[in-house]
Amino acid sequence: MPIPLAFRCPIRLARHAPLWATRPYTTRQPPPFPTVSSCPSPTCACASTPPMPEGLDIDYKSDLNGAIAGYAEHVLVCTGRGDWTSRIEDECDGDNLAADLKELFGRGGRYSDPFHNISVLNSSFPSSIPPRSELHSTSAYLLPSFKYIPFLPRISFDSVEALAKGFLLPRKLHSAHDGLSPIHRDRLTRKEAYQGLLPGVRDVNEVLVLICGHGGRDARCGIMGPVLRDEFEEKLAQRDFDIATAPVEVNLAMNDTQRLGGEGSGKKVARVGLISHVGGHKFAGNVIVYVPPGYEARGGRPHPLAGCGIWYGRVEPKYVEGLVDETVLMGNVVRDMFRGGIDASRRIMRI
């Protein structure tokens, strides 16, 4: 009798089960993070929920829990724009970092690895201004590494390679790669010496609220995204946050341990931006809240979600105040809008 394929090619089948999908938090025990069942009712005025186009209704029936694709890193490209073509790699503005990264990490790319998914997104955040005005560069956030790469010169592919090799490749390969040749394994493994080729890299100490506003991909997020951005900025400011909107200023003469987040100002800092497609447009508004490592919750206690990215769906303006209070300030996950999350160890968070 022939040996079944499943026993002859275990590694090939394992490629359909990435590492981050094999280690979810168990659903048979209470989640290892605090939750509340739903958002509290707003205590002040908020914007109205905008109507959706005919035939593009919001899905209020499907289960949100677990409606998230696993990833090892979000690369958030700072484009300074709030919308993009349907496929961000098709943008034809002469400077497309997303396309460069997808060429390396996308399907068939040189560093493509189903056990180490690099998700590339565009964002509305502006890039830092390079020290030489004639030098054209792009900035990027790496999450949940909470790193900010201020200067990626766009005159050659060298900076993209340095970003990939120094920050994005895994430090250790999944065991399914044990059969690869040493040279192939070496090519897929991080080389931290490349980090020194990118100047001014900083740790991120500010709350990041990312909202899908990709109208070029789906009108629902294109309509809901800008409304939610304004609402989050307003409600965070009411909670005594400084709202950062200008490009991040990076002084290359300062110590490399500098962190982004308003040290010495006495106030916490938040940055709210629109991002490109993250999946699940039918769940608009889609929001990801990244809480930096070492962050403190209200009262000065350790924040239960520090170092994590929390995904929400079906967010309307009337829920923004509650999400700010419960998740950003208190560290609670709101269960009825929770799509999932990722922790500092790249494990998927589910309820």
C-alpha positions in Angstrom: 0.0 0.0 0.0 1.4 3.4 -0.9 2.5 5.7 2.0 0.0 8.6 2.3 1.3 11.9 1.3 0.8 13.4 4.8 3.4 11.0 6.1 5.8 11.4 3.2 5.9 15.2 3.2 5.3 16.5 6.8 7.2 19.7 6.2 5.2 20.6 3.1 2.0 20.2 5.1 3.4 22.2 8.0 3.8 25.2 5.8 0.0 25.6 5.9 0.2 26.0 9.7 2.6 29.0 10.5 4.2 29.2 13.8 2.1 32.1 15.0 -1.0 30.0 14.2 0.1 27.0 16.2 0.5 28.9 19.5 -2.7 30.7 20.2 -3.9 31.4 23.7 -6.2 28.5 24.7 -10.0 29.2 24.5 -10.7 26.7 27.3 -9.3 28.9 30.0 -9.8 32.6 30.8 -7.6 34.8 28.7 -4.4 36.0 30.4 -5.5 39.6 30.0 -8.4 41.6 31.6 -11.6 42.1 29.6 -14.9 43.9 29.8 -18.0 42.7 28.0 -18.7 45.8 26.0 -17.9 49.5 25.7 -19.6 51.8 28.3 -22.0 54.3 26.9 -20.5 57.7 25.9 -20.6 60.4 28.5 -20.2 63.3 26.0 -21.1 64.2 22.5 -19.6 62.2 19.7 -19.8 62.2 15.9 -22.6 60.3 14.2 -21.9 57.0 12.5 -21.8 57.8 8.7 -24.1 55.8 6.4 -22.5 53.1 4.3 -23.0 52.8 0.5 -25.8 50.6 -0.7 -24.8 47.0 -0.9 -21.8 47.5 1.4 -23.4 46.9 4.8 -21.4 46.3 8.0 -21.3 42.6 9.0 -22.8 42.4 12.5 -23.5 38.7 12.5 -20.1 37.0 12.0 -18.0 36.1 15.0 -15.2 38.7 15.4 -13.0 36.6 17.8 -10.0 35.3 15.9 -10.7 37.3 12.7 -7.1 38.3 12.4 -4.2 37.1 10.3 -1.1 36.2 12.2 2.1 38.2 11.6 5.6 38.5 13.0 5.8 42.2 12.3 3.8 45.1 10.9 5.9 47.4 8.8 4.1 50.7 8.8 5.3 52.9 6.0 5.0 56.6 6.6 3.5 58.0 3.4 1.9 61.2 4.7 -1.3 60.3 2.7 -4.7 59.0 3.9 -5.6 56.8 1.0 -3.9 54.6 -1.7 -4.7 52.5 -4.7 -6.3 49.1 -4.0 -2.9 47.3 -4.0 -0.4 49.5 -2.3 2.4 47.9 -4.2 1.0 49.4 -7.4 1.3 53.0 -6.3 3.2 54.8 -9.0 4.7 57.8 -7.3 8.3 56.8 -7.9 8.9 56.0 -4.3 7.1 52.8 -3.1 8.7 51.3 0.0 5.7 48.9 0.4 6.4 47.5 -3.1 10.1 47.0 -2.3 9.3 45.2 0.9 6.7 43.0 -0.7 9.2 42.1 -3.4 11.4 40.7 -0.6 8.8 39.2 1.8 5.8 38.6 -0.4 4.9 35.3 -2.1 7.9 34.1 -4.0 10.2 36.8 -2.5 13.8 36.2 -1.5 12.9 36.2 2.2 9.4 34.8 2.0 8.8 32.5 5.0 5.3 31.1 5.8 6.4 30.8 9.5 7.5 34.4 9.7 4.9 36.7 8.0 5.9 40.3 7.5 2.8 42.5 7.0 3.4 45.7 5.1 1.0 48.6 5.5 0.9 52.2 4.3 0.0 54.8 6.9 -0.9 58.5 6.9 1.9 59.4 9.3 4.4 61.7 7.7 8.0 60.7 7.3 10.8 62.4 9.3 12.7 65.1 7.5 16.2 63.9 6.7 19.2 65.9 8.0 20.1 66.8 4.4 17.2 68.4 2.6 18.3 67.1 -0.8 18.2 63.5 0.5 14.8 61.8 -0.1 14.0 59.2 2.5 11.0 57.3 4.0 10.3 56.4 7.6 8.6 53.3 9.0 7.3 51.9 12.3 8.0 48.3 13.2 5.3 46.7 15.4 5.2 45.0 17.8 8.9 45.6 18.0 8.0 49.3 18.7 10.9 50.6 16.7 10.9 53.7 14.5 13.2 53.8 11.5 13.4 57.5 10.6 15.6 57.5 7.5 15.4 54.9 4.7 17.2 56.7 1.8 15.4 56.1 -1.5 18.4 56.4 -3.8 19.2 52.7 -3.8 17.9 49.3 -2.6 20.6 49.1 0.1 18.5 50.6 2.9 15.6 48.2 2.2 18.1 45.3 2.4 19.4 46.7 5.7 15.9 47.0 7.1 15.1 43.4 6.0 18.3 41.8 7.2 18.8 43.8 10.4 15.2 44.1 11.7 12.7 41.9 9.9 14.2 38.5 9.4 13.8 36.1 12.3 16.6 35.6 14.8 15.8 31.9 14.8 14.1 29.8 12.1 11.2 27.5 12.6 12.1 23.9 13.0 10.4 23.1 9.7 13.4 24.7 8.1 15.8 22.2 9.6 16.2 20.5 6.3 17.4 23.6 4.5 21.1 23.9 3.6 23.2 26.0 5.9 23.6 28.7 3.2 19.8 28.9 2.8 19.2 29.0 6.5 21.8 31.8 6.9 20.0 33.8 4.2 16.7 33.7 6.1 18.2 34.6 9.4 18.6 38.1 10.9 22.0 39.8 10.9 22.0 42.6 13.5 25.2 44.1 12.2 23.0 45.6 9.4 21.1 47.7 12.0 24.0 50.0 12.2 23.5 51.0 8.5 20.2 52.7 9.4 20.8 55.9 11.5 18.6 57.3 14.2 16.5 54.2 15.0 14.4 54.9 18.1 12.2 53.0 20.5 8.6 54.0 20.4 7.0 55.1 23.7 3.8 56.6 22.4 0.3 55.0 22.0 -0.4 54.3 18.3 -4.0 54.1 17.1 -4.3 52.7 13.6 -7.5 52.9 11.7 -8.2 51.3 8.3 -9.1 54.2 6.0 -8.3 52.5 2.7 -11.1 53.8 0.5 -9.2 52.8 -2.6 -9.8 49.2 -1.5 -13.2 49.4 0.1 -15.6 52.4 0.6 -16.7 51.3 4.1 -13.3 51.9 5.6 -12.7 54.9 3.4 -15.9 56.5 4.9 -15.5 55.4 8.5 -11.7 55.8 8.9 -11.4 59.7 8.8 -14.4 60.0 11.2 -12.9 57.6 13.7 -9.5 59.3 13.4 -10.9 62.7 14.4 -12.9 61.1 17.2 -9.9 59.3 18.7 -7.8 62.4 18.5 -10.6 64.4 20.3 -11.2 61.8 23.0 -7.5 61.2 23.7 -6.9 64.9 24.0 -9.8 65.1 26.5 -7.9 62.5 28.6 -4.8 64.8 28.7 -2.9 63.1 25.9 -0.7 65.2 23.6 -1.7 64.3 20.0 1.3 64.1 17.7 0.6 65.0 14.1 3.9 66.5 12.9 6.8 64.4 11.5 9.0 62.8 14.2 12.0 65.0 14.8 15.2 62.9 15.0 18.5 64.5 16.0 21.3 62.1 14.9 23.6 63.7 17.4 21.5 62.5 20.3 22.1 59.2 22.1 20.6 56.2 20.4 18.6 55.3 23.5 16.3 58.2 22.8 12.6 57.2 22.9 9.6 58.6 21.1 6.9 59.7 23.4 7.3 63.1 25.0 9.7 62.4 27.9 9.8 65.4 30.2 6.6 66.9 29.0 4.5 65.4 31.9 1.9 64.2 29.4 1.5 61.0 27.5 1.6 61.0 23.8 -0.6 59.4 21.2 -0.5 59.3 17.4 -3.6 58.4 15.4 -3.4 57.5 11.8 -5.1 55.9 8.8 -3.6 52.7 7.4 -4.1 50.5 4.4 -6.0 47.2 4.2 -5.7 44.8 7.2 -8.5 42.5 6.2 -12.1 42.5 7.2 -13.5 45.6 5.5 -17.0 44.2 6.3 -16.1 44.8 10.0 -15.5 48.6 9.5 -14.4 50.5 11.4 -11.2 48.4 11.9 -8.9 49.7 14.6 -5.6 48.5 16.0 -4.3 49.9 19.3 -0.6 49.4 20.0 0.4 50.0 23.6 4.2 50.4 24.0 6.3 48.3 26.4 6.6 49.6 29.9 3.5 51.7 29.6 1.5 52.5 32.7 -2.2 52.2 33.1 -4.3 54.7 35.0 -3.0 55.1 38.6 0.6 54.3 37.7 0.2 50.5 37.7 1.7 48.3 34.9 -0.4 48.3 31.8 -1.8 44.7 31.2 -1.6 45.2 27.4 1.9 46.9 27.3 3.8 45.6 24.3 0.6 44.4 22.5 -1.4 45.3 19.5 -5.2 45.0 20.1 -7.5 44.6 17.0 -11.1 45.8 17.1 -13.9 45.7 14.5 -17.3 47.3 14.1 -16.0 50.4 15.8 -18.3 53.4 15.6 -17.7 56.9 16.8 -19.9 56.3 19.9 -17.5 53.6 21.0 -14.3 55.6 20.8 -14.5 57.2 24.3 -15.1 53.7 25.8 -12.1 52.2 23.9 -9.9 55.0 25.1 -10.9 54.6 28.7 -11.0 50.8 28.8 -8.1 49.8 26.6 -5.7 52.7 26.5 -6.1 53.9 30.0 -7.2 50.8 32.0 -5.7 48.0 29.9 -9.0 46.1 29.4 -9.9 44.3 26.1 -13.5 45.0 25.0 -14.8 41.6 24.2 -17.7 42.3 21.8 -15.5 44.2 19.4 -12.3 42.2 19.9 -10.9 40.7 16.7 -7.7 39.4 18.2 -4.3 40.7 19.0 -0.6 40.1 19.1 1.6 40.1 22.1 5.3 41.0 22.4 6.2 37.3 21.8 4.2 37.3 18.5 1.6 35.0 19.9 -2.0 35.5 18.7 -4.3 36.8 21.4 -7.9 35.4 21.4 -10.7 35.1 23.9 
